[in-house]
Amino acid sequence: MTEAIIKFLAEYMVFVMVLVSGGLFLLELIKTEGSKQRITKIAFVGAAFMVAFVIGQALHFVPIETSRPYEQQGKTALVDHSDDSPFPSDHTLLAFSAAFMVLFMTRYKKWGVVMLLLACSVSAGRLMALVHSPLDIAGGIAVAGVGTSLYLIYARKYSLPKDERGTGLEL
């Protein structure tokens, strides 16, 4: 794989994913009947993203002794990165949060599968760019899963009728 493809996957694919998932979520809101259900859905999705973000940021302060792969290998990273702890991968967390949102929180299940594949490509790009280890990637996926799980639990428990939850994997 060329450096340009790795850089695109590692740095920019996540922004494509955010735009696509935002568009699909907007379509979901347009098709959702009733303003109460729309507001509830927006609140739950926003809360899911915020929970994942806050957990991810808090984990940067946990003293997990990890260094970036390029440092371990004595090489140069292919993409820019923040100077904070690499665990969990923020790009992976955002990519999988967007994919899980489409897969579990909208009626667009086929797009959700595509988004999961794109999230995997973001993770692969971060690995090939030598800025994250598999542990960092796994941490990002796990934190995104926690945010989504909280949405699913509360959507079932509060306010959203079954057909408005967007849960399930029917393709």
N, C-alpha and C positions, 0 to 999 in steps of 0.2 A: 504494500500500500504506500502511496506517496505521502510525503509530508503534508501536502496541501489538504488531502482528504482527511488525514488524522487531525490536523488543526481544525478543519471544519466540524468534524464530529465532536471533538473535544471541547470546542469553544462556542460554536454557533448553532449547532443542531438543536440545542435546548431552547433557543429563542424561537426557532421555527415551531417547535413543539408547543410552546406557550401560546403562540399566535393561533395555531390550529385548534388546540384545546379550548382556548377562549372563544373562538368562533363557534365551535360545536356546542359549548355550554350556552352561548347566546342563543343559538337555534333551539336548544333544549328549553330555555326560558320562554322563548316565543311560543313554543308548542305546549307549555305548561298552562293549564287552565286555572284561573283564579289568582288574584294578586297575593293572597295569603300564602298559597303554595309557592309562588315565585320568590317572595321575600324569605320564606322559610328555607327554601333550597339555597338561595344566595348566602344566607346566614350560616347554614351547615357547611357548605363548601368553603366559605371563607374561614370558618373555624377550623376545618380540617387542615387547610393550608397553613394557618397560623400555628396550630399545635405542632405540625411537622417542622415548621421553620424554627420555632422556639426550642424544641427538643434538639434539633440539629445544631443550633447555635450554642446551646448549653453544653452539648457534648464536646465542643471545641475546647472547653475549659477543663474537661476531665483529663487528668494526667495519664493519658495513654501514650506510652513511649513508642511513637512511630515516626519514621522519617520518610520523606518522599523517595520513591524508587530511583529517581535520577541522582539523588544524593548518595544513596547506597551503592549505585553502580558507577559513580564518578563521571556522570555524563551531564549534559545540559537538557533541561526540560524543553519540549517542543512548543509549549504554550505558556503564557503568563499565568500566574496563580497567586493567591493571597499568601501572606506570610504566617497565617494562623495554622492551627493543627489541621492535618489533612483528613482527620477522622471526624465525622463522616464526610463523604464527598457531597458538597453542596450542589454541584451540577447533576449528580445522580439523583439526589433527593428531589430536586425540582423536576427533572425529567420523569421520574417514576410517579411523583405526585400528579403531574399533568396526565400521564397515561392512566393511572388508577382512577382519576377523576372522570375521564372519558369512559373508561370501561365500566365502572361501577356506579357512576352518578348521572349517567345520561342513557338515552335509548340507543345510542350509536355504538353498539358492541363491536361491529367489524372495525370501525375506526379505532376503538379501544385496543384491539389486537395489533393494529398497525402501530399505534402509539407505543405499545409495549416493545415492539421490535425496534422502534426508533430510540426508546429509552435504553435498550440494550446497546445500541450503536453509540450512544453518548458515553455509556460506561466503558465500552471497548476503546473508544477514542481517548478517554482519560487514562486508561491503562497503557495504551500504546504511546501516549505522549509522555509517559513516565512521571505523571504528577500524582497518581494514586495507586495504592496497592489493592489487591482483591478485598482485603478487610475494610478499607475505606469505602469501596463500592458496596459491599454487603451492608455496611452501616447505613449508607444513604438509602438503600432499598428498604431496609427494616424500618427506618424512621418514617419514610413515605407510607409504608404499610400501616404504621401506628395511626397516623393522621387519617388515612382512609378508613381504617377499622372503626375509629371513633365516630366518623360520619355514619357508617353503616349501622352501628349500634343505636345512635340517637335518631337516625331517620326512621328506624323501625319502631323505636319507642315513642317518639314524639311527632305529631303534626303531619307527616307526609303520608298520604294514602299509598298503598302498595304500588299502584301503577305510576306514581310520581317519584318514587325513590330512585329509580334508575338502577336498582340492584339486580343481580342475576347475570348469567352469562349466555342468555339466549342469543344466538347469532341469527 
